Amino acid sequence: MLTISKHDIQIFLLSFNCFPLFNKPNIKVLFLCLRFGQCSIERAMDLTDSFTWEDLPTRDADTGHLTAAGWIPRIIKYTERAAVALLSLHFGQSTIRIITNHETLFIAWYPFDWTVSPFYELVNISQVTISKTEACCISSYSILN
């Protein structure tokens, strides 16, 4: 049986400290709601132990329409394609803007003249590197949740 301890909930709630939107009274209210609903949460977690989407039918036997289990693979496929398309569009637009307008990826102040070569190239390389690093950090954090 899966149990959620008070310590686990506190650690979960402390992860919200980085957001200025959540202040301490909101976290306390959320903690109390989770604490009072802990038995319900544990019961729901126990129900998911034996549940897998692959075991469910993808089509309704009577109507032939897709069920929720049938929609999930399609939703995953289309959202991945949409994300790739949007990132490709953004990458193309940013590349064209950098090349034609001699701009950087992000607007930033530097204590040197970055518009001359090789500083312009180094600034762009550093900004692309930090944006990839930040994207990896954000996506890896959401995968862990």
N, C-alpha and C positions, 0 to 999 in steps of 0.2 A: 504494500500500500504506500502510495506516495504521500508524504507529509510535507507541508510548507511550514517552516518554523518562523518564529517571530524575527529571528536574525536574518533569514532569507528575505522577508518582506522589507525589513529595514534597509538592507543592502540595495534592494530593488528601488526603494523610495529615495535613497541617497544618490542614486544615479541621476535623479532629476535636478540635483543641485546646480548642474551646469546651465540649466535653462533659467533665465531671469523671469520667465512667465510663472514659474512655480515658486511661491514663497512658502515660508514655514507653516502658516495656518492652513494653506491648501494641502500641503503634504500631510499634516496631522489629520485633517479630515479624510484624506484618501487612505491613510494608514488605518484610521478607525473603521472605515467602511470595509477595507480588506480584512481587518481583524475580526469584525463581526460576521463577515461572510466567509471566513476561512473554512468552515465545515462544508459549505456549498462548493467552494473552489476545489477542495480535496475530492469531493464526490464527483465533480465534473472531470477532474484529472484522472480519477480511477476509471471512469467510463471510456476514456479515450485510449486506455491501454490495449483493449482488444479490437479497436476500430482502425481499419485501413480503407482508403478510398478504392484501392485496387480490387477489393473483394465485393464491392457494390456493383450492381448492374449500371451500365452507361445509358441504356435506353429503357423507357417505360414499356412494360409488356403490353399494356392495353392501348395506349395512344401511339407509341413509337417515338415520342418526343425525347429529347435528351434530358437526363436527370442531372443533379448537381455533380455527381461523379463523372458524368460525360462532359460537362462544361469545363471542369478544372483543367484538363490537359490542353484544351483549346485556348482558354484564358491565358495559361502560362505561355503558350507558343506565341500568341498575338502580342502579349505585353513585352516579351523579349524582343520581338521584331520591332515593335514601336520604340522601345528604348534604344535599340541599335540605330534605327532610322533617325531619331532625334539627336543622338550623339554624333552621328555622321554629318547631319545637317549643321550642327553647331561647330564641329571640327572644320568642316569646309568653309563655313562663313567666317570663322575666326582666322583661318589660314589666309583667305582672300583679303580680309581686312588688314591683317598684319603685313602682307606683301604689298598691297596697293597703297595703303595710307601710312605706312611706316610707323605703326602703333605697336604697343605691347599688349599682351593678353589681358593684364589687369592694369588699372590706373594706379600708379604708385609713385611716390617721390623717392628719388635717389640723390645722394649728396655729390653726384658727379654727372657729367653730361652723357647720358645714356643714348643719345641719338646718333652718335658716331660709332663707326665700326672699330673694334670688335665688341665694344660694350653693349651695343644694341643686340647682337646675337647672344651674348652671354646672359643678358637680362631676360630675353625670350626663353632661352634654354632653362634658366633657373625657374621662371614662372611656369613653364610647362611641367617641369619636374615636380614642383610643389603642388600643382593642381592634380597631377596623377597620384601623388602621395596622399593628398587630402581625400581624393575620391576612393582610394583603397581603404583609408581609415573609416570613412563614412559607410562604405558598403560592407566592410567586414564587421562593423559594429551592428548594423541592421541584420546581418546574417546570424550573429550570435544570439540575438533576441529571438 
